[in-house]
Structures are given as structure tokens and as C-alpha cells.
Amino acid sequence: MFWVLLLLLAWVATGSACARLCLAAVRAAAVDEQAGRGHDLTLYEAAFLSGGPARVAELTLVSMARRRRLLLAHTGWVTVVDPDGRDDMERSVLGAIGPRGQSEIAPVRRTAATAEAMRRLADHLVAAGLAVPDGARTTVAGAVRQVRAAAAAVLALGAVALLLPGQDPGDRGLVALWFALPLVLALSCLAIARIEVHPYTRWASPAGQRLLGGLSRHSSATGDDRTYLTAVAVRGVRAIGEPELRAAFAHRERPR
């Protein structure tokens, strides 16, 4: 009856993993249903919910370039024309460029994405229920990995139990049936998690996704300046219509 101990281990691993996944999913879904009601997203907010801090930095660079306050070269360099930032995000970009007024775009984007203004924007969106906190994303992902590991452990323990010597052929079918129960539980939790948790994006909560859905239907890179920048905020630099401007963001940061 040594297989009973293996079955107990399988149930403990599966039960703890599934319980953790359920709790993590509940916390991630615990967003006020009224969140976002009557809230009009700014361009910076839309960019953050769509692509995170890097998208906000890209939007700021494109916005300043369209107003001829920055020059973005197809070689991957940015040059300052107007050194006065009109908001905290623009000042963060100008600070990332540095006092020489010229820099590669890639390090500017990276530095601006970690600026204090970006952290304040993220905190504001999380407090409003529009962005997913970092902890919720990592907790759910870790719980899913734990359930997968538990399912693999059940299979391994079941195989060991079936290979134990001294068992009648009829008993093997009973052993397999008992180990199938925790395996079915683990696989069911993974299936439910994929349906319930998979629609979450990396940055936007369900309320944030609803607001982004309204912007996506009306964004185009061929309209007026506001519509153009909305398209860049929602879809990124691939929405830029000018080939040379789009090429400016294709260069990666060179190793120092």
C-alpha cells in the first residue's frame, strides 16, 4: 500500500497549487466594476495601458518631433530643438537626452521609461483600477507555473505507483484511477485560468481594456494630430506613417 503515500503527496501538491491559483486569480480580478466610468484617457495613459513605459516614451518622442521640438533622424539619433518641456514626461525625455542636446534614441527611451514621472503615471493608473499592479501579474503567473508543476508531479508519482512490484493487474487500474483524480483537478484549474486570466494584458486591467477598446476603434495614423498620436499610443511606432520616422526607432542601443 505504499502507493497510498504517493497518492497523498499528489493530492497535497495539487491542492496547494490549485488553491494558490484560485486566490491569485480572485485578487487579480478584484477590480471595482465602476473603475474607469466617466474617465477619458489621456494619450500618456493610453500609451501606458497599451505598451507600458516604453510606449509612453515613444509617444513623447513622436509628439515632440511632430511639433518640431525634436528632430528624429532615420539613423536612430534624436536632437533637441526646443529645450523647454511642457510637462513632466517631456522633461523626462529631455533629461534623458542630456545637456549636449543629442543622443541615440534607444538609451533615451530606456532612461525615460524608468523616470519618476513614469512611476507616478503607473501609480495613478493602478489606483484608478485601470492598470494591473506588478504583484498581481507575477502572482498569477507563478501560480500557473506551480499548477503545471503539480500536474507533472502527479504523472510522475502515478507512474512510480504503477511500477511498484507486487501489485495485481486489477490493482493497477484502481491505482491509475485514483491518480487520475488530482490530475483532472490540476488540468481543470489550468483550463479555467486560461479562460479567466488569459485575457488580462500585461498592463491594462479589464476596465482599462474597455477604455482602450473605444480608442482603438477611432485611432488612425492618417487623421489629425490627436488621432495620429492616439494611433501611436495604442499601436506603437508601427502606426507611424512616415518611413524615415519609423526607421528612427528601429535602431537598438549599441553596447557601451
C-alpha positions in Angstrom: 0.0 0.0 0.0 3.0 2.3 -0.4 1.2 3.8 -3.4 -1.3 5.4 -1.0 1.5 7.6 0.4 2.4 8.7 -3.2 -1.3 9.5 -3.8 -1.3 11.6 -0.6 1.7 13.6 -1.9 0.0 14.1 -5.3 -3.1 15.4 -3.6 -1.1 17.8 -1.3 0.8 19.2 -4.3 -2.3 19.6 -6.5 -4.5 21.0 -3.7 -2.0 23.7 -2.6 -1.2 24.7 -6.2 -4.8 25.0 -7.2 -5.7 26.9 -4.0 -2.9 29.4 -4.7 -4.0 29.8 -8.3 -7.6 30.4 -7.3 -6.6 33.0 -4.7 -4.3 34.8 -7.2 -7.0 34.9 -9.8 -9.5 36.3 -7.4 -7.1 39.1 -6.3 -6.3 39.9 -9.9 -10.0 40.1 -10.8 -10.9 42.2 -7.7 -11.2 45.4 -9.7 -14.0 47.8 -9.0 -16.7 47.4 -11.6 -17.1 51.2 -11.6 -13.4 51.8 -12.4 -12.9 53.9 -15.5 -16.5 55.1 -15.7 -16.5 58.6 -17.0 -12.7 58.6 -17.3 -11.3 59.9 -20.5 -7.8 58.5 -21.1 -5.0 60.9 -21.8 -2.6 60.0 -24.6 0.1 59.1 -22.0 -2.4 56.9 -20.1 -3.5 55.1 -23.3 0.1 54.5 -24.2 1.0 53.1 -20.8 -2.0 50.7 -20.8 -1.2 49.6 -24.3 2.5 49.1 -24.1 3.9 50.2 -20.8 6.6 52.8 -20.0 8.5 52.2 -23.3 5.4 53.1 -25.3 4.9 56.3 -23.3 8.5 57.3 -24.0 8.0 56.6 -27.7 4.8 58.6 -27.8 6.5 61.5 -26.2 9.3 61.4 -28.7 6.9 61.3 -31.7 4.7 64.0 -30.2 7.6 66.4 -29.7 9.0 65.5 -33.2 5.7 66.4 -34.9 5.8 69.8 -33.2 9.3 70.3 -34.5 10.7 70.4 -30.9 12.8 67.3 -31.5 14.5 66.0 -34.7 14.4 62.2 -35.0 16.8 61.0 -37.6 16.4 57.7 -39.5 19.9 56.9 -38.2 18.5 56.4 -34.7 19.6 59.8 -33.2 17.5 62.5 -31.6 18.4 66.2 -31.5 16.8 68.8 -29.3 15.3 71.9 -31.0 13.2 73.3 -28.1 14.8 72.5 -24.7 11.7 73.5 -22.7 9.5 70.6 -21.6 5.8 71.3 -21.4 5.0 68.5 -19.0 6.8 66.1 -16.7 7.0 63.4 -19.4 8.7 65.8 -21.9 11.1 67.0 -19.2 12.0 63.4 -18.5 12.8 62.8 -22.2 14.8 66.0 -22.4 16.7 65.0 -19.3 17.4 61.5 -20.8 18.8 63.2 -23.9 21.3 65.1 -21.8 22.9 68.5 -21.8 24.5 68.1 -25.1 21.1 68.0 -26.8 21.8 65.0 -28.9 21.7 61.2 -28.2 20.8 57.9 -29.6 17.0 57.2 -29.3 17.3 53.7 -27.7 19.0 54.9 -24.4 16.7 57.9 -24.3 13.7 55.6 -24.5 15.1 53.3 -21.8 16.0 56.1 -19.4 12.7 57.9 -19.8 10.8 54.7 -19.2 12.3 54.5 -15.6 11.8 58.2 -14.8 9.9 59.4 -11.7 7.2 60.8 -13.9 6.6 57.3 -15.4 6.3 55.8 -11.9 3.7 58.4 -10.9 1.7 57.7 -14.0 1.8 54.0 -13.3 0.7 54.5 -9.6 -2.1 56.8 -10.8 -3.5 54.2 -13.2 -3.2 51.4 -10.7 -5.0 53.5 -8.1 -7.8 54.2 -10.6 -8.2 50.5 -11.3 -7.1 50.8 -14.9 -3.7 49.2 -14.7 -2.7 45.8 -13.3 -0.3 46.0 -10.4 3.1 44.3 -10.8 2.3 41.9 -7.9 -0.9 40.7 -9.5 0.8 39.8 -12.8 3.7 37.9 -11.1 1.5 36.2 -8.6 -0.9 34.7 -11.2 2.0 33.7 -13.5 3.7 32.0 -10.6 0.6 30.2 -9.5 0.0 28.9 -13.1 3.6 27.5 -13.1 3.0 25.8 -9.8 -0.2 24.1 -11.0 1.7 22.9 -14.1 4.5 21.5 -11.9 1.9 19.8 -9.7 0.3 18.1 -12.8 3.7 16.9 -13.9 4.4 15.6 -10.3 1.1 13.7 -10.3 2.1 12.0 -13.5 5.5 11.1 -12.1 4.1 9.8 -8.8 1.4 7.9 -10.6 4.0 6.2 -12.9 6.1 5.2 -9.8 3.0 3.8 -8.1 2.1 1.7 -11.1 5.6 0.4 -11.4 5.8 -0.8 -7.8 6.4 -4.5 -7.5 3.9 -7.0 -6.0 0.7 -5.5 -7.5 -2.1 -7.4 -9.1 -3.1 -6.4 -12.7 -6.5 -5.4 -11.4 -5.0 -3.2 -8.7 -3.1 -1.2 -11.3 -6.3 0.0 -12.8 -7.5 1.2 -9.4 -4.3 3.0 -8.7 -4.4 4.7 -12.1 -8.0 5.8 -11.4 -7.0 7.4 -8.0 -4.1 9.3 -9.5 -6.3 10.5 -12.4 -8.4 12.5 -9.9 -5.8 15.0 -8.8 -4.5 15.2 -12.4 -8.0 16.1 -13.6 -8.2 18.8 -10.9 -4.9 20.3 -12.0 -5.8 20.3 -15.6 -9.3 21.8 -14.9 -7.7 24.6 -13.0 -5.3 25.4 -15.8 -8.2 25.4 -18.3 -10.3 27.8 -16.2 -7.2 30.0 -15.6 -6.6 30.3 -19.3 -10.2 31.4 -19.9 -10.4 33.8 -16.9 -6.9 35.1 -16.6 -5.5 34.8 -20.2 -7.5 37.9 -21.4 -5.5 40.1 -19.0 -2.9 42.1 -20.8 0.5 42.9 -19.2 -0.5 46.5 -18.3 -4.3 47.1 -18.6 -6.9 45.8 -16.2 -10.3 44.8 -17.6 -11.6 48.3 -17.0 -8.5 49.7 -18.8 -9.0 47.4 -21.7 -12.6 48.6 -22.1 -11.4 52.2 -22.4 -8.7 51.2 -24.8 -11.2 49.4 -27.0 -13.0 52.7 -27.6 -9.8 54.4 -28.6 -8.7 51.6 -30.9 -11.9 51.9 -33.0 -11.2 55.6 -33.7 -7.4 55.6 -34.0 -5.8 56.2 -37.4 -2.4 57.3 -38.4 -3.8 59.4 -41.3 -6.1 61.8 -39.4 -5.5 65.0 -37.4 -2.7 65.3 -34.9 -4.7 64.0 -32.0 -5.9 61.0 -34.0 -2.4 60.3 -35.2 -0.9 60.3 -31.7 -3.8 58.2 -30.5 -2.8 55.6 -33.1 0.8 55.7 -31.9 -0.3 55.4 -28.3 -2.5 52.3 -29.0 -0.5 50.5 -31.6 3.1 51.8 -31.1 5.6 53.0 -33.6 4.4 50.6 -36.3 1.4 53.1 -36.6 3.8 55.9 -37.7 3.1 56.7 -41.4 6.4 58.3 -42.3 9.0 55.6 -43.2 12.0 57.7 -42.0 10.4 58.5 -38.7 9.5 54.8 -38.2 13.1 53.8 -39.1 14.4 56.1 -36.3 13.0 53.7 -33.7 14.3 50.5 -35.4 17.9 51.0 -34.1 18.8 49.1 -31.0 21.1 50.5 -28.3 24.7 49.9 -29.1 26.8 48.2 -26.3 29.0 50.5 -24.4 
